[in-house]
């Protein structure tokens, strides 16, 4: 039987899975329930990526792994990449066949399949996606999953949970990187700050120059520098005359931001911490974002220059204290 052939069996479930690699199929939930097709293809392992655990025939005695995930751009799958890779790799090395599936075989399961192909063949996200689409054209990871796959590539396919710090108020699906910033280096080495960055509307201090992080300006539509080479890149820039990007303001994680994260997402607006202001002064993304220079910054705490004033520390302190007492009108 052709591996991508759509065949209906007696249980009326259509088998539409596609063979994407040796011993590996990618498909939808119906394919996972077509037991005759699974038997004919000698599929012994099933990796399910759904927000619920579907019922299955215990008599079939297949080896199963369930990853609980919604098809939301805010859902965290990167933390599951390694365990899924090991599940698939062990079966494949033993000559056994694996089906990865979600509901439609387009986003969640395709993300896991893409991560597997990336690590196995040392591919970028874009290359792995292109190869998957040659076998299964409908593959389309959502934007959040695509960001996580790019991050996975930047981490050399080695996502270490020990590098992750989980917030007490978050669900298990959400994370932030703990003190390891891909593609960024501190702007200053001194502990003494000389500049403050304030909300333009209410003059609330948001961060100082010691909180800034820098990256070498990108060279194309997508330019990614790995964490392991970040400080080496800084040294190379100083010796070779390469320029740091001055287009955007990125910082380390502001301490005041952790208490106002959106608990249902790993990205969102940064609001001024002044409760009387709440002006939108930037954005954060815990899986990173692309600077306008094309360099990928991860994680990204990105402040809008148009909403921020850069001021020498101590300048006009008394005047600004008076301004902070006045009512704030947010446009």
ZAGU-244664 format. One line per 5 residues: number of its first residue (from 1); their letters; for each residue x, y negated, z of N, C-alpha, C. Coordinates in steps of 0.02 Angstrom, whole numbers. Example, Ala and Ser with C-alpha at 12.3 -4.5 7.8 and 13.67 -1.06 7.14 Angstrom:
// ZAGU-244664
1) AS) 660:284:390:615:225:390:660:165:390  642:112:354:684:53:357:645:-2:394
END
This chain:
// ZAGU-244664
1) XXXXX) 42:60:0:0:0:0:44:-62:0  28:-110:-42:65:-173:-43:59:-207:25  115:-235:48:116:-261:117:71:-322:126  55:-357:73:11:-415:80:-59:-400:53  -72:-338:37:-137:-319:9:-191:-328:61
6) XXXXX) -248:-355:39:-304:-367:84:-351:-308:78  -352:-266:130:-389:-204:128:-438:-201:185  -500:-183:170:-551:-174:222:-556:-100:238  -553:-83:301:-559:-14:322:-628:-3:355  -637:57:379:-703:76:404:-727:33:462
11) XXXXX) -681:3:498:-702:-39:554:-719:-110:533  -720:-122:467:-741:-185:435:-695:-244:449  -639:-233:481:-590:-286:492:-543:-289:432  -536:-349:404:-494:-358:345:-421:-364:366  -377:-327:334:-306:-331:349:-274:-379:300
16) XXXXX) -254:-437:324:-226:-489:281:-155:-508:301  -124:-468:343:-56:-484:365:-7:-478:307  47:-516:311:99:-514:260:165:-492:290  202:-452:253:268:-432:276:317:-489:263  347:-514:317:391:-573:310:465:-556:317
21) XXXXX) 480:-495:342:549:-474:350:548:-399:361  606:-368:361:609:-296:374:575:-279:440  526:-235:437:490:-210:496:447:-263:529  434:-319:496:398:-374:530:341:-401:487  281:-404:516:221:-431:483:196:-491:522
26) XXXXX) 162:-535:486:131:-594:515:59:-597:491  12:-603:537:-58:-603:516:-106:-633:566  -171:-619:556:-223:-648:598:-250:-596:646  -300:-615:685:-327:-571:736:-361:-510:707  -395:-518:649:-427:-461:618:-376:-408:598
31) XXXXX) -319:-429:574:-267:-381:555:-244:-341:616  -243:-374:674:-221:-339:735:-272:-288:759  -333:-293:734:-386:-247:755:-403:-194:702  -367:-195:647:-378:-145:595:-331:-86:608  -354:-41:650:-311:13:674:-288:60:619
36) XXXXX) -330:71:569:-310:116:515:-252:86:476  -257:21:462:-203:-13:426:-139:-13:468  -146:-26:532:-88:-25:576:-55:44:577  -96:96:578:-69:164:576:-35:178:510  -67:158:455:-39:171:389:29:137:380
41) XXXXX) 36:78:410:99:40:405:147:56:461  127:102:504:170:124:561:189:64:605  141:20:616:153:-37:661:142:-15:732  195:-15:771:193:11:840:193:-44:892  213:-105:871:218:-161:919:174:-219:895
46) XXXXX) 138:-249:940:95:-306:924:110:-363:972  128:-421:943:142:-481:982:84:-530:970  45:-542:1021:-14:-585:1016:0:-654:1045  -18:-706:1008:-9:-775:1031:-78:-809:1030  -114:-803:1084:-182:-829:1089:-193:-858:1159
51) XXXXX) -245:-899:1165:-263:-927:1230:-303:-878:1273  -317:-819:1247:-350:-766:1284:-318:-700:1264  -329:-650:1305:-302:-584:1290:-356:-540:1260  -353:-526:1195:-406:-488:1163:-408:-416:1187  -468:-388:1187:-474:-317:1205:-444:-274:1150
56) XXXXX) -417:-218:1168:-387:-174:1119:-397:-102:1140  -391:-58:1092:-402:13:1102:-343:42:1141  -356:61:1203:-302:90:1244:-275:154:1215  -318:190:1178:-296:254:1150:-244:245:1095  -240:185:1067:-193:173:1012:-121:177:1036
61) XXXXX) -110:161:1099:-44:167:1131:9:126:1095  -10:67:1073:40:23:1043:73:-19:1098  134:-40:1086:170:-81:1134:152:-154:1120  128:-188:1171:101:-255:1161:135:-308:1205  136:-367:1179:159:-426:1217:109:-482:1203
66) XXXXX) 87:-516:1256:39:-570:1248:70:-636:1272  71:-685:1229:92:-753:1247:29:-796:1248  13:-824:1306:-47:-864:1312:-32:-936:1289  -66:-958:1236:-53:-1025:1210:-112:-1048:1168  -129:-1112:1176:-178:-1144:1132:-143:-1172:1071
71) XXXXX) -180:-1181:1018:-151:-1212:958:-157:-1288:964  -126:-1315:1015:-124:-1387:1027:-52:-1410:1016  -43:-1471:991:25:-1496:981:61:-1506:1048  22:-1509:1102:52:-1518:1168:71:-1453:1202  52:-1396:1175:67:-1331:1206:142:-1316:1200
76) XXXXX) 168:-1284:1252:239:-1266:1253:248:-1194:1230  282:-1185:1174:300:-1118:1151:375:-1106:1155  414:-1159:1158:487:-1150:1156:512:-1107:1214  477:-1111:1270:496:-1070:1327:484:-996:1317  446:-978:1264:431:-908:1249:474:-880:1193
81) XXXXX) 513:-923:1160:550:-900:1101:596:-842:1116  634:-847:1170:685:-796:1183:653:-728:1200  602:-728:1242:570:-664:1260:537:-632:1199  509:-674:1155:478:-648:1094:532:-621:1047  587:-657:1043:642:-633:1000:666:-565:1024
86) XXXXX) 674:-557:1088:698:-493:1115:648:-437:1103  583:-453:1110:530:-403:1097:533:-379:1025  538:-426:978:540:-408:907:606:-373:890  660:-402:913:727:-376:894:737:-305:918  714:-290:978:722:-222:1004:684:-172:962
91) XXXXX) 623:-189:943:584:-145:901:616:-135:832  636:-191:802:665:-188:735:730:-147:735  771:-156:785:833:-118:790:821:-43:799  762:-26:824:744:45:832:705:71:773  701:30:720:666:51:660:591:51:666
96) XXXXX) 564:13:715:492:10:726:464:-54:696  400:-53:680:368:-109:646:327:-151:694  329:-217:683:298:-265:728:249:-309:689  191:-322:720:144:-372:694:141:-430:743  153:-490:718:143:-551:758:77:-582:734
101) XXXXX) 34:-600:780:-29:-630:758:-55:-680:808  -94:-728:783:-134:-772:825:-205:-766:799  -242:-821:795:-310:-815:769:-311:-813:693  -274:-859:662:-274:-863:589:-207:-844:558  -156:-835:598:-90:-819:570:-58:-878:535
106) XXXXX) -74:-938:559:-49:-998:525:-3:-1041:569  -20:-1050:633:16:-1098:674:53:-1065:733  16:-1039:781:49:-1011:841:94:-952:825  67:-902:793:108:-843:777:161:-860:726  146:-907:681:196:-928:631:254:-963:665
111) XXXXX) 241:-999:719:294:-1032:757:341:-980:787  313:-927:817:355:-874:845:394:-839:791  362:-826:734:397:-794:678:453:-838:652  440:-903:648:490:-950:624:550:-952:671  536:-954:737:591:-954:786:633:-891:780
116) XXXXX) 601:-835:769:637:-771:761:682:-774:699  655:-798:643:694:-801:581:752:-850:588  739:-906:622:792:-956:632:851:-926:669  837:-892:725:891:-864:765:925:-806:730  886:-763:699:914:-704:667:961:-722:610
121) XXXXX) 941:-772:570:978:-789:510:1014:-856:514  1014:-887:574:1047:-951:584:1021:-1004:535  955:-1014:537:923:-1059:490:898:-1122:526  891:-1176:488:856:-1235:513:781:-1221:512  743:-1264:545:671:-1256:544:644:-1260:473
126) XXXXX) 666:-1310:436:640:-1321:369:655:-1261:323  715:-1233:328:733:-1176:286:693:-1115:305  686:-1103:369:647:-1045:392:574:-1051:371  546:-1112:377:477:-1123:357:468:-1110:282  515:-1134:243:511:-1123:170:512:-1048:154
131) XXXXX) 554:-1011:187:558:-939:175:494:-904:197  467:-924:254:404:-894:277:348:-907:227  345:-967:201:291:-985:154:296:-948:88  355:-924:72:362:-882:12:326:-815:22  322:-793:84:289:-729:100:217:-739:122
136) XXXXX) 205:-795:156:137:-810:181:125:-885:173  96:-906:117:91:-977:100:51:-1019:149  7:-989:188:-36:-1028:233:-1:-1049:297  61:-1028:307:97:-1043:369:103:-1119:378  83:-1143:438:85:-1215:451:86:-1230:526
141) XXXXX) 144:-1225:559:147:-1243:630:124:-1314:642  87:-1326:696:65:-1394:709:125:-1439:726  113:-1504:729:169:-1551:736:210:-1541:799  176:-1523:854:212:-1512:916:256:-1450:913  231:-1397:881:271:-1336:873:330:-1349:827
146) XXXXX) 319:-1389:775:374:-1406:730:429:-1444:767  410:-1489:812:459:-1525:852:499:-1477:896  464:-1428:925:498:-1380:968:545:-1335:929  527:-1319:868:571:-1278:826:634:-1318:807  626:-1382:794:685:-1424:780:729:-1429:842
151) XXXXX) 698:-1436:899:736:-1437:962:773:-1371:972  740:-1316:958:770:-1249:964:832:-1244:921  828:-1270:860:886:-1271:815:942:-1313:844  924:-1371:872:975:-1416:900:1010:-1385:960  976:-1339:994:1005:-1306:1053:1040:-1240:1034
156) XXXXX) 1051:-1232:968:1085:-1172:943:1048:-1109:963  981:-1113:959:938:-1055:972:948:-1026:1042  968:-1067:1089:982:-1043:1157:946:-1087:1207  882:-1075:1215:842:-1113:1262:850:-1081:1331  884:-1115:1376:899:-1088:1442:851:-1118:1493
161) XXXXX) 807:-1076:1522:759:-1103:1572:792:-1136:1631  855:-1118:1646:889:-1149:1702:904:-1223:1689  899:-1243:1625:910:-1314:1608:845:-1354:1616  792:-1320:1632:727:-1353:1633:705:-1367:1704  676:-1424:1715:649:-1444:1780:573:-1452:1772
166) XXXXX) 535:-1412:1807:462:-1414:1801:433:-1464:1851  387:-1504:1828:354:-1552:1871:302:-1518:1915  297:-1538:1978:250:-1507:2024:178:-1516:2000  165:-1572:1967:97:-1587:1948:78:-1560:1880  125:-1530:1844:110:-1506:1777:87:-1434:1780
171) XXXXX) 54:-1414:1726:37:-1344:1718:99:-1307:1696  102:-1241:1700:162:-1204:1681:182:-1214:1609  136:-1241:1568:152:-1248:1497:196:-1308:1482  209:-1352:1532:244:-1414:1516:309:-1420:1554  356:-1453:1523:423:-1455:1551:457:-1519:1531
176) XXXXX) 513:-1534:1565:559:-1586:1542:629:-1559:1547  673:-1585:1505:743:-1565:1508:776:-1599:1567  813:-1561:1607:843:-1587:1668:915:-1609:1658  924:-1675:1651:991:-1705:1651:1035:-1682:1593  1007:-1652:1542:1046:-1633:1483:1011:-1664:1422
181) XXXXX) 1040:-1716:1395:1007:-1754:1343:1040:-1742:1276  1002:-1710:1231:1027:-1697:1164:1038:-1762:1127  1095:-1765:1092:1106:-1819:1044:1111:-1888:1076  1123:-1893:1141:1128:-1958:1172:1187:-1959:1220  1215:-2019:1230:1269:-2028:1278:1255:-2093:1315
186) XXXXX) 1277:-2099:1379:1266:-2161:1416:1300:-2219:1382  1267:-2276:1383:1295:-2335:1351:1351:-2364:1393  1342:-2365:1460:1392:-2395:1504:1421:-2343:1550  1482:-2355:1573:1516:-2309:1619:1514:-2337:1690  1503:-2402:1698:1505:-2434:1764:1439:-2424:1800
191) XXXXX) 1444:-2420:1867:1383:-2416:1908:1351:-2484:1917  1388:-2537:1901:1362:-2605:1910:1324:-2626:1847  1260:-2639:1856:1219:-2661:1799:1226:-2736:1789  1224:-2758:1728:1229:-2829:1713:1166:-2857:1679  1126:-2812:1651:1066:-2834:1615:1005:-2795:1641
196) XXXXX) 950:-2831:1643:886:-2800:1660:840:-2804:1599  798:-2755:1592:749:-2753:1538:680:-2756:1570  643:-2808:1552:580:-2822:1587:521:-2821:1539  463:-2804:1567:402:-2809:1529:392:-2882:1508  382:-2894:1444:376:-2962:1419:313:-2996:1446
201) XXXXX) 263:-2956:1462:200:-2985:1483:199:-3006:1556  225:-2962:1601:220:-2976:1673:287:-2985:1707  342:-2973:1673:410:-2981:1698:431:-2926:1747  394:-2871:1748:412:-2814:1790:477:-2784:1763  526:-2770:1808:588:-2737:1787:573:-2664:1771
206) XXXXX) 593:-2643:1712:580:-2574:1690:642:-2530:1695  700:-2559:1676:763:-2522:1679:820:-2571:1671  881:-2546:1680:941:-2588:1672:984:-2559:1616  1038:-2595:1602:1082:-2571:1548:1116:-2505:1566  1121:-2488:1630:1149:-2424:1649:1103:-2365:1633
211) XXXXX) 1040:-2380:1619:992:-2328:1602:990:-2314:1527  1021:-2357:1488:1019:-2349:1415:1061:-2289:1393  1038:-2257:1339:1077:-2204:1306:1084:-2223:1233  1139:-2201:1203:1153:-2220:1134:1165:-2159:1091  1157:-2169:1026:1174:-2116:979:1205:-2148:917
216) XXXXX) 1247:-2110:884:1278:-2134:822:1224:-2138:769  1224:-2193:732:1172:-2204:682:1168:-2146:633  1106:-2126:618:1095:-2071:572:1112:-2090:501  1115:-2038:458:1138:-2049:390:1087:-2027:338  1027:-2009:359:979:-1986:310:910:-1982:339
221) XXXXX) 865:-1948:302:796:-1943:324:791:-1903:389  835:-1855:398:835:-1817:461:907:-1800:477  931:-1825:534:1000:-1816:553:1001:-1795:626  1024:-1736:640:1020:-1709:708:1089:-1690:733  1104:-1712:793:1169:-1698:824:1156:-1658:888
226) XXXXX) 1192:-1603:897:1179:-1559:953:1205:-1588:1018  1175:-1566:1074:1195:-1589:1140:1268:-1575:1153  1292:-1517:1133:1360:-1497:1149:1412:-1543:1117  1393:-1578:1063:1441:-1621:1029:1429:-1695:1043  1384:-1711:1088:1366:-1781:1098:1424:-1823:1122
231) XXXXX) 1459:-1800:1173:1514:-1841:1199:1574:-1840:1151  1584:-1785:1117:1637:-1783:1066:1621:-1834:1011  1557:-1839:993:1538:-1886:942:1552:-1958:964  1541:-1971:1028:1556:-2038:1054:1630:-2054:1047  1672:-2006:1064:1744:-2016:1058:1763:-2026:986
236) XXXXX) 1734:-1987:941:1749:-1993:870:1727:-2061:844  1670:-2085:869:1645:-2150:846:1693:-2205:867  1719:-2200:929:1764:-2251:953:1830:-2252:914  1851:-2193:891:1915:-2188:855:1908:-2200:781  1849:-2186:753:1841:-2190:681:1803:-2251:659
241) XXXXX) 1775:-2289:706:1739:-2349:687:1667:-2337:670  1640:-2277:682:1569:-2266:670:1528:-2309:716  1469:-2328:694:1427:-2374:732:1373:-2338:770  1360:-2363:831:1301:-2340:868:1240:-2373:838  1184:-2337:842:1121:-2365:819:1099:-2420:867
246) XXXXX) 1080:-2477:840:1055:-2533:881:983:-2549:864  949:-2503:829:882:-2517:805:829:-2510:859  838:-2460:904:787:-2445:953:817:-2441:1023  774:-2444:1074:795:-2438:1143:774:-2370:1171  823:-2327:1185:810:-2263:1218:844:-2264:1286
251) XXXXX) 812:-2233:1336:840:-2233:1403:840:-2162:1432  875:-2155:1489:865:-2096:1530:795:-2098:1558  773:-2044:1588:705:-2041:1614:696:-2090:1672  653:-2141:1663:640:-2189:1718:608:-2153:1777  632:-2167:1838:605:-2135:1897:531:-2150:1906
256) XXXXX) 510:-2210:1889:440:-2229:1900:394:-2196:1849  421:-2170:1795:379:-2140:1744:352:-2072:1764  390:-2035:1805:371:-1967:1821:304:-1962:1856  284:-2016:1891:221:-2014:1928:161:-2031:1884  173:-2051:1822:117:-2070:1780:116:-2032:1714
261) XXXXX) 153:-1975:1712:149:-1933:1652:77:-1911:1640  60:-1904:1578:-3:-1872:1559:5:-1798:1575  -34:-1772:1620:-25:-1704:1643:-46:-1652:1591  -79:-1674:1539:-103:-1627:1488:-60:-1629:1425  -5:-1664:1427:36:-1669:1366:109:-1679:1383
266) XXXXX) 152:-1667:1335:223:-1680:1345:246:-1742:1306  198:-1783:1284:216:-1846:1253:158:-1895:1262  173:-1959:1257:120:-2008:1265:148:-2079:1270  104:-2125:1287:123:-2195:1293:159:-2207:1360  207:-2253:1359:237:-2277:1421:204:-2343:1438
271) XXXXX) 172:-2346:1496:139:-2406:1519:181:-2441:1572  178:-2506:1573:211:-2544:1625:188:-2519:1693  234:-2507:1741:213:-2481:1806:177:-2532:1851  177:-2595:1830:140:-2645:1868:65:-2631:1860  32:-2614:1915:-38:-2594:1913:-84:-2649:1886
276) XXXXX) -61:-2712:1890:-101:-2768:1865:-88:-2782:1791  -40:-2746:1763:-21:-2759:1693:-39:-2700:1648  -5:-2644:1657:-17:-2583:1618:-8:-2593:1543  33:-2641:1523:46:-2651:1452:82:-2590:1424  68:-2572:1362:101:-2516:1329:169:-2541:1304
281) XXXXX) 222:-2516:1336:289:-2541:1322:332:-2490:1284  307:-2431:1272:346:-2381:1237:311:-2314:1232  350:-2264:1214:323:-2196:1209:375:-2147:1237  351:-2090:1260:396:-2037:1281:377:-1972:1245  426:-1931:1232:415:-1864:1204:467:-1818:1234
286) XXXXX) 445:-1768:1270:491:-1723:1303:523:-1673:1256  498:-1669:1194:530:-1627:1144:567:-1670:1093  569:-1736:1105:610:-1779:1063:572:-1813:1007  604:-1863:978:576:-1897:920:633:-1924:877  616:-1940:815:666:-1965:769:670:-2041:773
291) XXXXX) 730:-2067:783:741:-2139:782:731:-2164:711  722:-2230:703:714:-2258:636:777:-2250:594  834:-2236:627:896:-2225:590:901:-2153:565  852:-2111:583:847:-2041:562:881:-1992:610  910:-2016:664:940:-1971:713:886:-1946:761
296) XXXXX) 888:-1881:777:840:-1851:824:866:-1860:895  824:-1888:939:842:-1901:1008:797:-1858:1053  827:-1820:1097:789:-1774:1138:817:-1770:1209  774:-1775:1261:706:-1801:1257:707:-1875:1243  651:-1904:1223:650:-1974:1202:607:-2015:1250
301) XXXXX) 639:-2065:1280:604:-2117:1319:618:-2182:1281  571:-2200:1239:581:-2250:1187:540:-2313:1204  575:-2369:1213:542:-2432:1230:541:-2477:1169  484:-2511:1160:476:-2556:1102:510:-2623:1116  556:-2643:1073:591:-2706:1084:543:-2766:1085
306) XXXXX) 489:-2761:1048:442:-2817:1045:405:-2826:1111  407:-2775:1155:371:-2779:1219:418:-2790:1278  483:-2796:1264:534:-2798:1316:576:-2862:1310  594:-2891:1367:642:-2946:1369:706:-2922:1402  762:-2940:1372:828:-2923:1399:855:-2985:1436
311) XXXXX) 868:-2977:1501:887:-3034:1542:948:-3018:1586  993:-3067:1594:1048:-3057:1642:1019:-3048:1712  1048:-3003:1750:1023:-2989:1817:1027:-3051:1861  973:-3066:1896:971:-3122:1942:946:-3187:1911  942:-3190:1846:922:-3253:1813:848:-3266:1824
316) XXXXX) 832:-3327:1848:764:-3350:1858:723:-3304:1904  756:-3273:1954:721:-3227:1998:662:-3259:2033  673:-3320:2060:620:-3352:2099:560:-3370:2055  574:-3393:1994:520:-3410:1948:480:-3348:1930  515:-3294:1918:480:-3233:1897:440:-3202:1954
321) XXXXX) 462:-3211:2016:422:-3187:2073:355:-3223:2075  356:-3287:2058:293:-3325:2056:249:-3301:1999  281:-3286:1942:243:-3262:1885:209:-3196:1899  243:-3153:1937:215:-3088:1952:152:-3092:1996  145:-3148:2032:86:-3156:2075:25:-3180:2036
326) XXXXX) 36:-3205:1975:-20:-3231:1936:-58:-3174:1903  -124:-3184:1891:-164:-3132:1856:-135:-3118:1787  -137:-3055:1767:-110:-3034:1703:-168:-3021:1655  -164:-3049:1595:-213:-3035:1543:-180:-2992:1490  -204:-2930:1484:-176:-2884:1435:-215:-2890:1371
331) X) -180:-2903:1316:-214:-2910:1252:-234:-2842:1225
END
